[in-house]
Amino acid sequence: MGEAKRRKATLGEKYGQEANIFPWLPITKSQGEQFVQWTTKGAWIGIAFLVVYWLTIRLIGPTFGWWQVN
């Protein structure tokens, strides 16, 4: 318990608050993790859209005559 009291006395008002990623960047570590989760999910949605688009152009398009090679 002495270590916790010493840490609380050293940090003062910042005791128990979440730390920033960098001192000059006002983003906490949990906000950084949320950003990574959102961008990862967005990347997977983009990949799925690209696959659907590619399948549409490659397989469905020629059956309707959109892409004819002479």
PDB file of N, H, CA, C and O in Angstrom:
ATOM      1  N   MET A   1       0.824  -1.186   0.000  1.00  0.00           N
ATOM      2  CA  MET A   1       0.000   0.000   0.000  1.00  0.00           C
ATOM      3  C   MET A   1       0.868   1.249   0.000  1.00  0.00           C
ATOM      4  O   MET A   1       0.401   2.302  -0.435  1.00  0.00           O
ATOM      5  N   GLY A   2       2.071   1.181   0.455  1.00  0.00           N
ATOM      6  H   GLY A   2       2.450   0.326   0.808  1.00  0.00           H
ATOM      7  CA  GLY A   2       2.954   2.338   0.458  1.00  0.00           C
ATOM      8  C   GLY A   2       3.275   2.812  -0.950  1.00  0.00           C
ATOM      9  O   GLY A   2       3.409   4.014  -1.181  1.00  0.00           O
ATOM     10  N   GLU A   3       3.402   1.880  -1.899  1.00  0.00           N
ATOM     11  H   GLU A   3       3.293   0.904  -1.711  1.00  0.00           H
ATOM     12  CA  GLU A   3       3.699   2.239  -3.287  1.00  0.00           C
ATOM     13  C   GLU A   3       2.551   3.031  -3.897  1.00  0.00           C
ATOM     14  O   GLU A   3       2.793   4.007  -4.608  1.00  0.00           O
ATOM     15  N   ALA A   4       1.326   2.642  -3.640  1.00  0.00           N
ATOM     16  H   ALA A   4       1.130   1.850  -3.062  1.00  0.00           H
ATOM     17  CA  ALA A   4       0.164   3.352  -4.176  1.00  0.00           C
ATOM     18  C   ALA A   4       0.079   4.767  -3.607  1.00  0.00           C
ATOM     19  O   ALA A   4      -0.240   5.709  -4.334  1.00  0.00           O
ATOM     20  N   LYS A   5       0.359   4.920  -2.330  1.00  0.00           N
ATOM     21  H   LYS A   5       0.617   4.156  -1.740  1.00  0.00           H
ATOM     22  CA  LYS A   5       0.333   6.255  -1.728  1.00  0.00           C
ATOM     23  C   LYS A   5       1.431   7.132  -2.316  1.00  0.00           C
ATOM     24  O   LYS A   5       1.204   8.314  -2.575  1.00  0.00           O
ATOM     25  N   ARG A   6       2.612   6.572  -2.530  1.00  0.00           N
ATOM     26  H   ARG A   6       2.796   5.611  -2.320  1.00  0.00           H
ATOM     27  CA  ARG A   6       3.709   7.335  -3.100  1.00  0.00           C
ATOM     28  C   ARG A   6       3.370   7.764  -4.528  1.00  0.00           C
ATOM     29  O   ARG A   6       3.631   8.903  -4.916  1.00  0.00           O
ATOM     30  N   ARG A   7       2.794   6.859  -5.299  1.00  0.00           N
ATOM     31  H   ARG A   7       2.582   5.934  -4.983  1.00  0.00           H
ATOM     32  CA  ARG A   7       2.418   7.177  -6.674  1.00  0.00           C
ATOM     33  C   ARG A   7       1.339   8.257  -6.702  1.00  0.00           C
ATOM     34  O   ARG A   7       1.376   9.154  -7.545  1.00  0.00           O
ATOM     35  N   LYS A   8       0.378   8.170  -5.780  1.00  0.00           N
ATOM     36  H   LYS A   8       0.348   7.442  -5.096  1.00  0.00           H
ATOM     37  CA  LYS A   8      -0.683   9.167  -5.724  1.00  0.00           C
ATOM     38  C   LYS A   8      -0.125  10.530  -5.334  1.00  0.00           C
ATOM     39  O   LYS A   8      -0.553  11.554  -5.865  1.00  0.00           O
ATOM     40  N   ALA A   9       0.814  10.544  -4.420  1.00  0.00           N
ATOM     41  H   ALA A   9       1.162   9.711  -3.989  1.00  0.00           H
ATOM     42  CA  ALA A   9       1.421  11.811  -4.007  1.00  0.00           C
ATOM     43  C   ALA A   9       2.265  12.396  -5.140  1.00  0.00           C
ATOM     44  O   ALA A   9       2.311  13.615  -5.305  1.00  0.00           O
ATOM     45  N   THR A  10       2.925  11.553  -5.912  1.00  0.00           N
ATOM     46  H   THR A  10       2.888  10.563  -5.778  1.00  0.00           H
ATOM     47  CA  THR A  10       3.766  12.029  -7.014  1.00  0.00           C
ATOM     48  C   THR A  10       2.920  12.578  -8.157  1.00  0.00           C
ATOM     49  O   THR A  10       3.219  13.647  -8.691  1.00  0.00           O
ATOM     50  N   LEU A  11       1.869  11.857  -8.536  1.00  0.00           N
ATOM     51  H   LEU A  11       1.627  10.989  -8.103  1.00  0.00           H
ATOM     52  CA  LEU A  11       1.071  12.267  -9.683  1.00  0.00           C
ATOM     53  C   LEU A  11       0.063  13.366  -9.360  1.00  0.00           C
ATOM     54  O   LEU A  11      -0.291  14.151 -10.239  1.00  0.00           O
ATOM     55  N   GLY A  12      -0.393  13.432  -8.148  1.00  0.00           N
ATOM     56  H   GLY A  12      -0.106  12.793  -7.434  1.00  0.00           H
ATOM     57  CA  GLY A  12      -1.342  14.472  -7.754  1.00  0.00           C
ATOM     58  C   GLY A  12      -2.684  14.302  -8.441  1.00  0.00           C
ATOM     59  O   GLY A  12      -3.326  13.261  -8.300  1.00  0.00           O
ATOM     60  N   GLU A  13      -3.118  15.321  -9.187  1.00  0.00           N
ATOM     61  H   GLU A  13      -2.597  16.167  -9.301  1.00  0.00           H
ATOM     62  CA  GLU A  13      -4.429  15.288  -9.837  1.00  0.00           C
ATOM     63  C   GLU A  13      -4.481  14.301 -11.002  1.00  0.00           C
ATOM     64  O   GLU A  13      -5.565  13.863 -11.389  1.00  0.00           O
ATOM     65  N   LYS A  14      -3.348  13.954 -11.553  1.00  0.00           N
ATOM     66  H   LYS A  14      -2.468  14.310 -11.239  1.00  0.00           H
ATOM     67  CA  LYS A  14      -3.320  13.027 -12.691  1.00  0.00           C
ATOM     68  C   LYS A  14      -3.432  11.568 -12.270  1.00  0.00           C
ATOM     69  O   LYS A  14      -3.465  10.685 -13.127  1.00  0.00           O
ATOM     70  N   TYR A  15      -3.490  11.299 -10.979  1.00  0.00           N
ATOM     71  H   TYR A  15      -3.462  12.017 -10.284  1.00  0.00           H
ATOM     72  CA  TYR A  15      -3.574   9.933 -10.483  1.00  0.00           C
ATOM     73  C   TYR A  15      -4.894   9.298 -10.909  1.00  0.00           C
ATOM     74  O   TYR A  15      -5.960   9.853 -10.643  1.00  0.00           O
ATOM     75  N   GLY A  16      -4.834   8.150 -11.563  1.00  0.00           N
ATOM     76  H   GLY A  16      -3.968   7.699 -11.779  1.00  0.00           H
ATOM     77  CA  GLY A  16      -6.020   7.420 -11.981  1.00  0.00           C
ATOM     78  C   GLY A  16      -6.538   7.823 -13.348  1.00  0.00           C
ATOM     79  O   GLY A  16      -7.465   7.199 -13.863  1.00  0.00           O
ATOM     80  N   GLN A  17      -5.960   8.852 -13.943  1.00  0.00           N
ATOM     81  H   GLN A  17      -5.207   9.359 -13.524  1.00  0.00           H
ATOM     82  CA  GLN A  17      -6.384   9.262 -15.279  1.00  0.00           C
ATOM     83  C   GLN A  17      -5.594   8.495 -16.326  1.00  0.00           C
ATOM     84  O   GLN A  17      -4.458   8.080 -16.098  1.00  0.00           O
ATOM     85  N   GLU A  18      -6.218   8.319 -17.468  1.00  0.00           N
ATOM     86  H   GLU A  18      -7.142   8.656 -17.653  1.00  0.00           H
ATOM     87  CA  GLU A  18      -5.578   7.568 -18.545  1.00  0.00           C
ATOM     88  C   GLU A  18      -4.481   8.420 -19.188  1.00  0.00           C
ATOM     89  O   GLU A  18      -4.637   9.629 -19.362  1.00  0.00           O
ATOM     90  N   ALA A  19      -3.381   7.774 -19.534  1.00  0.00           N
ATOM     91  H   ALA A  19      -3.254   6.792 -19.393  1.00  0.00           H
ATOM     92  CA  ALA A  19      -2.247   8.480 -20.126  1.00  0.00           C
ATOM     93  C   ALA A  19      -2.462   8.691 -21.621  1.00  0.00           C
ATOM     94  O   ALA A  19      -3.162   7.921 -22.279  1.00  0.00           O
ATOM     95  N   ASN A  20      -1.842   9.754 -22.143  1.00  0.00           N
ATOM     96  H   ASN A  20      -1.273  10.380 -21.609  1.00  0.00           H
ATOM     97  CA  ASN A  20      -1.881  10.021 -23.577  1.00  0.00           C
ATOM     98  C   ASN A  20      -0.845   9.164 -24.288  1.00  0.00           C
ATOM     99  O   ASN A  20       0.102   8.673 -23.673  1.00  0.00           O
ATOM    100  N   ILE A  21      -1.037   8.989 -25.605  1.00  0.00           N
ATOM    101  H   ILE A  21      -1.806   9.388 -26.105  1.00  0.00           H
ATOM    102  CA  ILE A  21      -0.078   8.224 -26.390  1.00  0.00           C
ATOM    103  C   ILE A  21       1.251   8.960 -26.417  1.00  0.00           C
ATOM    104  O   ILE A  21       2.300   8.381 -26.136  1.00  0.00           O
ATOM    105  N   PHE A  22       1.197  10.247 -26.760  1.00  0.00           N
ATOM    106  H   PHE A  22       0.344  10.717 -26.988  1.00  0.00           H
ATOM    107  CA  PHE A  22       2.367  11.129 -26.732  1.00  0.00           C
ATOM    108  C   PHE A  22       2.002  12.349 -25.907  1.00  0.00           C
ATOM    109  O   PHE A  22       0.832  12.730 -25.873  1.00  0.00           O
ATOM    110  N   PRO A  23       2.953  12.968 -25.246  1.00  0.00           N
ATOM    111  CA  PRO A  23       2.624  14.143 -24.432  1.00  0.00           C
ATOM    112  C   PRO A  23       2.038  15.300 -25.254  1.00  0.00           C
ATOM    113  O   PRO A  23       1.204  16.050 -24.746  1.00  0.00           O
ATOM    114  N   TRP A  24       2.456  15.450 -26.494  1.00  0.00           N
ATOM    115  H   TRP A  24       3.133  14.840 -26.907  1.00  0.00           H
ATOM    116  CA  TRP A  24       1.995  16.549 -27.337  1.00  0.00           C
ATOM    117  C   TRP A  24       0.738  16.206 -28.130  1.00  0.00           C
ATOM    118  O   TRP A  24       0.213  17.062 -28.842  1.00  0.00           O
ATOM    119  N   LEU A  25       0.246  14.978 -28.023  1.00  0.00           N
ATOM    120  H   LEU A  25       0.673  14.282 -27.445  1.00  0.00           H
ATOM    121  CA  LEU A  25      -0.930  14.526 -28.765  1.00  0.00           C
ATOM    122  C   LEU A  25      -2.064  14.240 -27.780  1.00  0.00           C
ATOM    123  O   LEU A  25      -1.941  13.334 -26.955  1.00  0.00           O
ATOM    124  N   PRO A  26      -3.169  14.996 -27.848  1.00  0.00           N
ATOM    125  CA  PRO A  26      -4.236  14.813 -26.849  1.00  0.00           C
ATOM    126  C   PRO A  26      -5.157  13.634 -27.150  1.00  0.00           C
ATOM    127  O   PRO A  26      -6.379  13.783 -27.166  1.00  0.00           O
ATOM    128  N   ILE A  27      -4.571  12.468 -27.387  1.00  0.00           N
ATOM    129  H   ILE A  27      -3.578  12.347 -27.373  1.00  0.00           H
ATOM    130  CA  ILE A  27      -5.338  11.251 -27.648  1.00  0.00           C
ATOM    131  C   ILE A  27      -4.899  10.198 -26.636  1.00  0.00           C
ATOM    132  O   ILE A  27      -3.707   9.936 -26.476  1.00  0.00           O
ATOM    133  N   THR A  28      -5.874   9.600 -25.958  1.00  0.00           N
ATOM    134  H   THR A  28      -6.842   9.814 -26.088  1.00  0.00           H
ATOM    135  CA  THR A  28      -5.541   8.585 -24.958  1.00  0.00           C
ATOM    136  C   THR A  28      -5.302   7.242 -25.639  1.00  0.00           C
ATOM    137  O   THR A  28      -5.592   7.064 -26.822  1.00  0.00           O
ATOM    138  N   LYS A  29      -4.777   6.324 -24.881  1.00  0.00           N
ATOM    139  H   LYS A  29      -4.541   6.468 -23.920  1.00  0.00           H
ATOM    140  CA  LYS A  29      -4.477   4.999 -25.440  1.00  0.00           C
ATOM    141  C   LYS A  29      -5.745   4.260 -25.855  1.00  0.00           C
ATOM    142  O   LYS A  29      -5.747   3.574 -26.878  1.00  0.00           O
ATOM    143  N   SER A  30      -6.807   4.384 -25.093  1.00  0.00           N
ATOM    144  H   SER A  30      -6.805   4.941 -24.263  1.00  0.00           H
ATOM    145  CA  SER A  30      -8.050   3.699 -25.472  1.00  0.00           C
ATOM    146  C   SER A  30      -8.647   4.316 -26.738  1.00  0.00           C
ATOM    147  O   SER A  30      -9.230   3.600 -27.551  1.00  0.00           O
ATOM    148  N   GLN A  31      -8.511   5.631 -26.918  1.00  0.00           N
ATOM    149  H   GLN A  31      -8.037   6.213 -26.257  1.00  0.00           H
ATOM    150  CA  GLN A  31      -8.978   6.259 -28.152  1.00  0.00           C
ATOM    151  C   GLN A  31      -8.154   5.773 -29.340  1.00  0.00           C
ATOM    152  O   GLN A  31      -8.694   5.585 -30.430  1.00  0.00           O
ATOM    153  N   GLY A  32      -6.867   5.571 -29.143  1.00  0.00           N
ATOM    154  H   GLY A  32      -6.429   5.724 -28.257  1.00  0.00           H
ATOM    155  CA  GLY A  32      -6.013   5.031 -30.195  1.00  0.00           C
ATOM    156  C   GLY A  32      -6.414   3.616 -30.573  1.00  0.00           C
ATOM    157  O   GLY A  32      -6.413   3.260 -31.751  1.00  0.00           O
ATOM    158  N   GLU A  33      -6.755   2.812 -29.581  1.00  0.00           N
ATOM    159  H   GLU A  33      -6.756   3.101 -28.623  1.00  0.00           H
ATOM    160  CA  GLU A  33      -7.207   1.446 -29.849  1.00  0.00           C
ATOM    161  C   GLU A  33      -8.535   1.443 -30.598  1.00  0.00           C
ATOM    162  O   GLU A  33      -8.739   0.621 -31.492  1.00  0.00           O
ATOM    163  N   GLN A  34      -9.441   2.359 -30.240  1.00  0.00           N
ATOM    164  H   GLN A  34      -9.275   3.026 -29.514  1.00  0.00           H
ATOM    165  CA  GLN A  34     -10.713   2.468 -30.955  1.00  0.00           C
ATOM    166  C   GLN A  34     -10.476   2.861 -32.405  1.00  0.00           C
ATOM    167  O   GLN A  34     -11.143   2.342 -33.300  1.00  0.00           O
ATOM    168  N   PHE A  35      -9.538   3.768 -32.651  1.00  0.00           N
ATOM    169  H   PHE A  35      -8.996   4.189 -31.924  1.00  0.00           H
ATOM    170  CA  PHE A  35      -9.221   4.187 -34.012  1.00  0.00           C
ATOM    171  C   PHE A  35      -8.722   3.001 -34.833  1.00  0.00           C
ATOM    172  O   PHE A  35      -9.099   2.842 -35.993  1.00  0.00           O
ATOM    173  N   VAL A  36      -7.879   2.176 -34.232  1.00  0.00           N
ATOM    174  H   VAL A  36      -7.572   2.306 -33.289  1.00  0.00           H
ATOM    175  CA  VAL A  36      -7.364   0.998 -34.936  1.00  0.00           C
ATOM    176  C   VAL A  36      -8.502   0.029 -35.246  1.00  0.00           C
ATOM    177  O   VAL A  36      -8.546  -0.540 -36.337  1.00  0.00           O
ATOM    178  N   GLN A  37      -9.415  -0.165 -34.312  1.00  0.00           N
ATOM    179  H   GLN A  37      -9.380   0.297 -33.425  1.00  0.00           H
ATOM    180  CA  GLN A  37     -10.548  -1.064 -34.548  1.00  0.00           C
ATOM    181  C   GLN A  37     -11.427  -0.552 -35.682  1.00  0.00           C
ATOM    182  O   GLN A  37     -11.821  -1.329 -36.551  1.00  0.00           O
ATOM    183  N   TRP A  38     -11.741   0.739 -35.688  1.00  0.00           N
ATOM    184  H   TRP A  38     -11.420   1.370 -34.981  1.00  0.00           H
ATOM    185  CA  TRP A  38     -12.575   1.319 -36.744  1.00  0.00           C
ATOM    186  C   TRP A  38     -11.904   1.221 -38.106  1.00  0.00           C
ATOM    187  O   TRP A  38     -12.550   0.853 -39.088  1.00  0.00           O
ATOM    188  N   THR A  39     -10.615   1.545 -38.177  1.00  0.00           N
ATOM    189  H   THR A  39     -10.091   1.843 -37.379  1.00  0.00           H
ATOM    190  CA  THR A  39      -9.938   1.508 -39.469  1.00  0.00           C
ATOM    191  C   THR A  39      -9.784   0.076 -39.973  1.00  0.00           C
ATOM    192  O   THR A  39      -9.845  -0.164 -41.178  1.00  0.00           O
ATOM    193  N   THR A  40      -9.586  -0.869 -39.071  1.00  0.00           N
ATOM    194  H   THR A  40      -9.535  -0.674 -38.092  1.00  0.00           H
ATOM    195  CA  THR A  40      -9.503  -2.272 -39.485  1.00  0.00           C
ATOM    196  C   THR A  40     -10.846  -2.737 -40.046  1.00  0.00           C
ATOM    197  O   THR A  40     -10.894  -3.397 -41.084  1.00  0.00           O
ATOM    198  N   LYS A  41     -11.928  -2.394 -39.362  1.00  0.00           N
ATOM    199  H   LYS A  41     -11.889  -1.858 -38.519  1.00  0.00           H
ATOM    200  CA  LYS A  41     -13.254  -2.755 -39.841  1.00  0.00           C
ATOM    201  C   LYS A  41     -13.522  -2.091 -41.195  1.00  0.00           C
ATOM    202  O   LYS A  41     -14.068  -2.728 -42.096  1.00  0.00           O
ATOM    203  N   GLY A  42     -13.149  -0.838 -41.343  1.00  0.00           N
ATOM    204  H   GLY A  42     -12.705  -0.321 -40.612  1.00  0.00           H
ATOM    205  CA  GLY A  42     -13.333  -0.139 -42.612  1.00  0.00           C
ATOM    206  C   GLY A  42     -12.529  -0.762 -43.738  1.00  0.00           C
ATOM    207  O   GLY A  42     -12.996  -0.837 -44.875  1.00  0.00           O
ATOM    208  N   ALA A  43     -11.321  -1.208 -43.426  1.00  0.00           N
ATOM    209  H   ALA A  43     -10.941  -1.147 -42.503  1.00  0.00           H
ATOM    210  CA  ALA A  43     -10.495  -1.860 -44.444  1.00  0.00           C
ATOM    211  C   ALA A  43     -11.141  -3.160 -44.918  1.00  0.00           C
ATOM    212  O   ALA A  43     -11.141  -3.446 -46.116  1.00  0.00           O
ATOM    213  N   TRP A  44     -11.686  -3.944 -44.007  1.00  0.00           N
ATOM    214  H   TRP A  44     -11.687  -3.712 -43.034  1.00  0.00           H
ATOM    215  CA  TRP A  44     -12.342  -5.189 -44.393  1.00  0.00           C
ATOM    216  C   TRP A  44     -13.595  -4.920 -45.210  1.00  0.00           C
ATOM    217  O   TRP A  44     -13.892  -5.663 -46.145  1.00  0.00           O
ATOM    218  N   ILE A  45     -14.328  -3.882 -44.876  1.00  0.00           N
ATOM    219  H   ILE A  45     -14.087  -3.279 -44.116  1.00  0.00           H
ATOM    220  CA  ILE A  45     -15.509  -3.517 -45.673  1.00  0.00           C
ATOM    221  C   ILE A  45     -15.069  -3.111 -47.073  1.00  0.00           C
ATOM    222  O   ILE A  45     -15.712  -3.480 -48.056  1.00  0.00           O
ATOM    223  N   GLY A  46     -13.981  -2.356 -47.172  1.00  0.00           N
ATOM    224  H   GLY A  46     -13.459  -2.057 -46.373  1.00  0.00           H
ATOM    225  CA  GLY A  46     -13.455  -1.964 -48.478  1.00  0.00           C
ATOM    226  C   GLY A  46     -13.002  -3.154 -49.303  1.00  0.00           C
ATOM    227  O   GLY A  46     -13.231  -3.195 -50.512  1.00  0.00           O
ATOM    228  N   ILE A  47     -12.362  -4.118 -48.664  1.00  0.00           N
ATOM    229  H   ILE A  47     -12.176  -4.084 -47.682  1.00  0.00           H
ATOM    230  CA  ILE A  47     -11.925  -5.329 -49.368  1.00  0.00           C
ATOM    231  C   ILE A  47     -13.135  -6.108 -49.875  1.00  0.00           C
ATOM    232  O   ILE A  47     -13.133  -6.588 -51.008  1.00  0.00           O
ATOM    233  N   ALA A  48     -14.165  -6.237 -49.045  1.00  0.00           N
ATOM    234  H   ALA A  48     -14.167  -5.847 -48.124  1.00  0.00           H
ATOM    235  CA  ALA A  48     -15.376  -6.952 -49.465  1.00  0.00           C
ATOM    236  C   ALA A  48     -16.040  -6.232 -50.641  1.00  0.00           C
ATOM    237  O   ALA A  48     -16.489  -6.881 -51.585  1.00  0.00           O
ATOM    238  N   PHE A  49     -16.107  -4.904 -50.594  1.00  0.00           N
ATOM    239  H   PHE A  49     -15.742  -4.377 -49.827  1.00  0.00           H
ATOM    240  CA  PHE A  49     -16.676  -4.137 -51.693  1.00  0.00           C
ATOM    241  C   PHE A  49     -15.869  -4.346 -52.969  1.00  0.00           C
ATOM    242  O   PHE A  49     -16.446  -4.489 -54.047  1.00  0.00           O
ATOM    243  N   LEU A  50     -14.554  -4.366 -52.863  1.00  0.00           N
ATOM    244  H   LEU A  50     -14.086  -4.249 -51.987  1.00  0.00           H
ATOM    245  CA  LEU A  50     -13.693  -4.573 -54.021  1.00  0.00           C
ATOM    246  C   LEU A  50     -13.915  -5.955 -54.638  1.00  0.00           C
ATOM    247  O   LEU A  50     -13.939  -6.086 -55.862  1.00  0.00           O
ATOM    248  N   VAL A  51     -14.077  -6.976 -53.813  1.00  0.00           N
ATOM    249  H   VAL A  51     -14.058  -6.870 -52.819  1.00  0.00           H
ATOM    250  CA  VAL A  51     -14.320  -8.336 -54.313  1.00  0.00           C
ATOM    251  C   VAL A  51     -15.667  -8.399 -55.030  1.00  0.00           C
ATOM    252  O   VAL A  51     -15.770  -8.980 -56.110  1.00  0.00           O
ATOM    253  N   VAL A  52     -16.693  -7.806 -54.432  1.00  0.00           N
ATOM    254  H   VAL A  52     -16.609  -7.335 -53.554  1.00  0.00           H
ATOM    255  CA  VAL A  52     -18.016  -7.812 -55.061  1.00  0.00           C
ATOM    256  C   VAL A  52     -17.962  -7.044 -56.382  1.00  0.00           C
ATOM    257  O   VAL A  52     -18.531  -7.489 -57.379  1.00  0.00           O
ATOM    258  N   TYR A  53     -17.296  -5.917 -56.397  1.00  0.00           N
ATOM    259  H   TYR A  53     -16.834  -5.556 -55.587  1.00  0.00           H
ATOM    260  CA  TYR A  53     -17.162  -5.122 -57.619  1.00  0.00           C
ATOM    261  C   TYR A  53     -16.421  -5.913 -58.689  1.00  0.00           C
ATOM    262  O   TYR A  53     -16.832  -5.932 -59.849  1.00  0.00           O
ATOM    263  N   TRP A  54     -15.338  -6.561 -58.304  1.00  0.00           N
ATOM    264  H   TRP A  54     -15.004  -6.546 -57.362  1.00  0.00           H
ATOM    265  CA  TRP A  54     -14.554  -7.339 -59.265  1.00  0.00           C
ATOM    266  C   TRP A  54     -15.375  -8.499 -59.839  1.00  0.00           C
ATOM    267  O   TRP A  54     -15.340  -8.755 -61.042  1.00  0.00           O
ATOM    268  N   LEU A  55     -16.116  -9.200 -58.966  1.00  0.00           N
ATOM    269  H   LEU A  55     -16.145  -8.992 -57.988  1.00  0.00           H
ATOM    270  CA  LEU A  55     -16.948 -10.305 -59.436  1.00  0.00           C
ATOM    271  C   LEU A  55     -18.036  -9.804 -60.383  1.00  0.00           C
ATOM    272  O   LEU A  55     -18.354 -10.467 -61.370  1.00  0.00           O
ATOM    273  N   THR A  56     -18.600  -8.650 -60.089  1.00  0.00           N
ATOM    274  H   THR A  56     -18.341  -8.111 -59.287  1.00  0.00           H
ATOM    275  CA  THR A  56     -19.623  -8.082 -60.953  1.00  0.00           C
ATOM    276  C   THR A  56     -19.045  -7.781 -62.333  1.00  0.00           C
ATOM    277  O   THR A  56     -19.639  -8.148 -63.347  1.00  0.00           O
ATOM    278  N   ILE A  57     -17.921  -7.131 -62.377  1.00  0.00           N
ATOM    279  H   ILE A  57     -17.439  -6.832 -61.553  1.00  0.00           H
ATOM    280  CA  ILE A  57     -17.308  -6.768 -63.651  1.00  0.00           C
ATOM    281  C   ILE A  57     -16.822  -8.010 -64.398  1.00  0.00           C
ATOM    282  O   ILE A  57     -17.008  -8.116 -65.610  1.00  0.00           O
ATOM    283  N   ARG A  58     -16.210  -8.938 -63.691  1.00  0.00           N
ATOM    284  H   ARG A  58     -16.059  -8.852 -62.706  1.00  0.00           H
ATOM    285  CA  ARG A  58     -15.570 -10.089 -64.328  1.00  0.00           C
ATOM    286  C   ARG A  58     -16.558 -11.173 -64.745  1.00  0.00           C
ATOM    287  O   ARG A  58     -16.394 -11.766 -65.811  1.00  0.00           O
ATOM    288  N   LEU A  59     -17.570 -11.445 -63.943  1.00  0.00           N
ATOM    289  H   LEU A  59     -17.704 -10.963 -63.077  1.00  0.00           H
ATOM    290  CA  LEU A  59     -18.471 -12.563 -64.214  1.00  0.00           C
ATOM    291  C   LEU A  59     -19.832 -12.131 -64.740  1.00  0.00           C
ATOM    292  O   LEU A  59     -20.324 -12.694 -65.718  1.00  0.00           O
ATOM    293  N   ILE A  60     -20.438 -11.150 -64.111  1.00  0.00           N
ATOM    294  H   ILE A  60     -20.039 -10.692 -63.316  1.00  0.00           H
ATOM    295  CA  ILE A  60     -21.797 -10.758 -64.497  1.00  0.00           C
ATOM    296  C   ILE A  60     -21.763  -9.825 -65.701  1.00  0.00           C
ATOM    297  O   ILE A  60     -22.625  -9.932 -66.573  1.00  0.00           O
ATOM    298  N   GLY A  61     -20.819  -8.935 -65.774  1.00  0.00           N
ATOM    299  H   GLY A  61     -20.119  -8.849 -65.065  1.00  0.00           H
ATOM    300  CA  GLY A  61     -20.729  -7.964 -66.858  1.00  0.00           C
ATOM    301  C   GLY A  61     -20.702  -8.581 -68.248  1.00  0.00           C
ATOM    302  O   GLY A  61     -21.485  -8.164 -69.102  1.00  0.00           O
ATOM    303  N   PRO A  62     -19.845  -9.545 -68.513  1.00  0.00           N
ATOM    304  CA  PRO A  62     -19.802 -10.125 -69.856  1.00  0.00           C
ATOM    305  C   PRO A  62     -21.093 -10.831 -70.278  1.00  0.00           C
ATOM    306  O   PRO A  62     -21.384 -10.900 -71.473  1.00  0.00           O
ATOM    307  N   THR A  63     -21.855 -11.343 -69.351  1.00  0.00           N
ATOM    308  H   THR A  63     -21.618 -11.286 -68.381  1.00  0.00           H
ATOM    309  CA  THR A  63     -23.095 -12.022 -69.727  1.00  0.00           C
ATOM    310  C   THR A  63     -24.113 -11.041 -70.275  1.00  0.00           C
ATOM    311  O   THR A  63     -24.966 -11.432 -71.071  1.00  0.00           O
ATOM    312  N   PHE A  64     -24.052  -9.786 -69.876  1.00  0.00           N
ATOM    313  H   PHE A  64     -23.359  -9.468 -69.229  1.00  0.00           H
ATOM    314  CA  PHE A  64     -24.957  -8.768 -70.384  1.00  0.00           C
ATOM    315  C   PHE A  64     -24.347  -7.968 -71.536  1.00  0.00           C
ATOM    316  O   PHE A  64     -24.983  -7.054 -72.061  1.00  0.00           O
ATOM    317  N   GLY A  65     -23.135  -8.301 -71.924  1.00  0.00           N
ATOM    318  H   GLY A  65     -22.618  -9.043 -71.498  1.00  0.00           H
ATOM    319  CA  GLY A  65     -22.509  -7.638 -73.050  1.00  0.00           C
ATOM    320  C   GLY A  65     -21.866  -6.319 -72.727  1.00  0.00           C
ATOM    321  O   GLY A  65     -21.622  -5.522 -73.633  1.00  0.00           O
ATOM    322  N   TRP A  66     -21.576  -6.052 -71.448  1.00  0.00           N
ATOM    323  H   TRP A  66     -21.774  -6.699 -70.712  1.00  0.00           H
ATOM    324  CA  TRP A  66     -20.958  -4.782 -71.069  1.00  0.00           C
ATOM    325  C   TRP A  66     -19.505  -4.715 -71.516  1.00  0.00           C
ATOM    326  O   TRP A  66     -18.979  -3.643 -71.815  1.00  0.00           O
ATOM    327  N   TRP A  67     -18.883  -5.857 -71.555  1.00  0.00           N
ATOM    328  H   TRP A  67     -19.311  -6.728 -71.313  1.00  0.00           H
ATOM    329  CA  TRP A  67     -17.454  -5.866 -71.892  1.00  0.00           C
ATOM    330  C   TRP A  67     -17.271  -6.913 -72.984  1.00  0.00           C
ATOM    331  O   TRP A  67     -17.180  -8.109 -72.707  1.00  0.00           O
ATOM    332  N   GLN A  68     -17.219  -6.459 -74.194  1.00  0.00           N
ATOM    333  H   GLN A  68     -17.293  -5.487 -74.420  1.00  0.00           H
ATOM    334  CA  GLN A  68     -17.069  -7.374 -75.292  1.00  0.00           C
ATOM    335  C   GLN A  68     -15.691  -7.220 -75.887  1.00  0.00           C
ATOM    336  O   GLN A  68     -15.248  -6.113 -76.192  1.00  0.00           O
ATOM    337  N   VAL A  69     -15.018  -8.343 -76.048  1.00  0.00           N
ATOM    338  H   VAL A  69     -15.378  -9.242 -75.800  1.00  0.00           H
ATOM    339  CA  VAL A  69     -13.701  -8.350 -76.663  1.00  0.00           C
ATOM    340  C   VAL A  69     -13.871  -8.877 -78.074  1.00  0.00           C
ATOM    341  O   VAL A  69     -14.343  -9.997 -78.268  1.00  0.00           O
ATOM    342  N   ASN A  70     -13.492  -8.085 -79.056  1.00  0.00           N
ATOM    343  H   ASN A  70     -13.109  -7.175 -78.900  1.00  0.00           H
ATOM    344  CA  ASN A  70     -13.637  -8.482 -80.470  1.00  0.00           C
ATOM    345  C   ASN A  70     -12.325  -8.942 -81.026  1.00  0.00           C
ATOM    346  O   ASN A  70     -12.247  -9.314 -82.197  1.00  0.00           O
TER     347      ASN A  70
END
